[in-house]
Amino acid sequence: MRWPVLRQILHGLDGTGAEAMSHRTQTLRPKNEGAEVARSVCPYCAVGCGQLVFHKHGKLVSIEGDPESPISRGRLCPKGADSFELLTHSKRITKVKYRRPFAKEWEELDLDKAMNMIADRLWESRERTFVETQDGQSLMQTKSIAHLGGATLDNEENYLIKKLFTAGLGMVCISNQARI
């Protein structure tokens, strides 16, 4: 009676119910059972599909489409459906890599050091190229720094970033993948 086909023959059933299931199949549980869930947005393109991120004890369990998302209604494209792999792949780089000018080798940097290097270089470029006036007119801009934003932020975040870069730093070369 361990074989599902024997149960099906003996009981005259059609093989679509419990008689067709092995003990292992009957005791299977979803991999995300008991996990906490956080709502997120797919990191790939400008569409903004909703994702459910399942995690248990600080470990990522699964990422699935959010059926309550008005944009994607639970569906994800092939890249979005593979977001789990983006975060868990064994070859994923988790350290900051830096290659000095004219160097052939990459070196690992501490994240704080890398962020400070970026901030210092940004500010130095701005200070060196900032133009306050041109032809007697107030200009207050720099054309030597550009920003290309990603689509994983919402409209409000993109608006604030644009304001920071234009009004705060005087940048005029700003674009975003999610030109809405």
N, C-alpha and C positions, 0 to 999 in steps of 0.2 A: 504493500500500500504506500510505500515511499515514492513510487514513481507516479507522477501526475497522470500519465496516460492510463495506468491501471485504475486509478480512482475514477477517471472519466468513463472508462468502459464498464466498470462494475456498477456505477450509479446511473448510467445512462444520461449523463449531463453533456452539454455542448462544448465544454472546454474553455468557456470564457469567464468562469468564476473562480472561486477558491480551489476547486478541484484541479485547476491547471497550474496552481502555484506550489513551489517547493517551500519547505520550512524557512529557508533563507529569504526567499521572496516575501513571505508573509511577515517576517520580522524586520524587514528593511525599514529604516527611518530616514527622513530627509537630512542631508548633511548640515543644514542650517537650523535644525531643531534645537531650541534652547538658546540660540544666539541672539544677541542684541542687534538692533538694526538702526542704521543711520541713513538719512536721505542725502543724496548727493547729486551732482551733475556730471555727466560724462566729460572727460577731459580732452576729447579729440577735436571736435569741430564746433562751428557756430550755432548748431541747431539747439543744443541745450537739453538733450534727452535726460530724463530722470533715471537715477539709479538707486537701488537699495543695497547698502553695504552691510553685510552680516559679519559680525565679529564676536568672538568668544574668548574671554580671559586675555584680552589685549592682542589677539591673533586674528588676522583676516581669515574668514571662512569662505565667503562667496560674495560675488557682485552680480546682481541681476537687474533687469529692467523694472522700473517702478510703474505698476499698472495705474496708479493715481496721477501720473504725470500727464498734464493736458497736452504736452507736446508729443510724447512718444507712446503714451498709453501702454507702457510695459514692453515695448519693442526696442531692440538695440541693433545697430548695424554690426557687421562682423568685427570691426575694431572695438566698438563699445562693448560688445559681448565678451571680448577678450581682455577687458580691463583688469581682471583678476591676475592674469599673467603679467601684465605691465608692472604690477606691484610685487609679485612673488617669484618671478623668474630667477633662476640661480645665477644667471650672467648679468643681472641688473647692476649697474654701477651705482653705488651708494656713497661714494666719496667725491669730493670736489677735485677735478683734474685740472692742472694748469701746465701749459707749455710756455716757458719763457721765450722772449724773442730770439730767434735764430737757434733755439735748442732743438734737439732731435728727440728728446725723451720727455714724457709727461711725468709730473710729480703730483703727489697728493697734498692738498692744502686743508687746513682747518677751515670750517665753514665761516667762522667769525673773521678770520684773516682774509678770506676771499671776498666777503661782503665789504669789509673795510677797504680793500684794494679797489673794488668797483666804485664805492662811494667817493674815494679820494680822486680817482681818475675822472669820474663824472664831474665833480666840483672843479677840478683843475681845468678841464676842457671848457666848462661854462665860464669860469673867471677869465680865461685867456681869450675867449671869442665873443663875449657878451657885448652887444652894441646897444648903448643907451639912446643915442640920437643919430639921425641921418638927415642931412639937408635941413637942419633946424627943426625937424619933427621928432617927437618922442617915439622911439622904436621898441626898446626893451626886449631884445630877442637874441637868440643864438641859433645859427644854422649848422653848427658843427656836431650837434648831438641829435640823435633820432630815437624814436621809440616805436616798436611794433608790438602791439598788445595781442594777447591770445583770446580765444573765444570762451574760455572756461569761466570767465567772470560774468556777473550779471550787468545789466545796463547801469545800475547805480554805481557799482565799483568802477566800471570803465569811465563813467562820468567824473568821478572823483580823481582817478588817475590822470585823466586828460587835464583837469583843472590844476592839479599839482604840477604837471609838466609844463603847461602853457603859462599859467599865472605865477607859479612858484619858481620855475627854472627858466622861463622864457623860451622854451623849445617851440619851434614851428613845424618841425618834421615829425608828425605823429600820425600813425595809422593803426588800424586794428583789424584783425581777421574777421571780427563780427561787425562789419559795417552795417548797422541797423538803421 
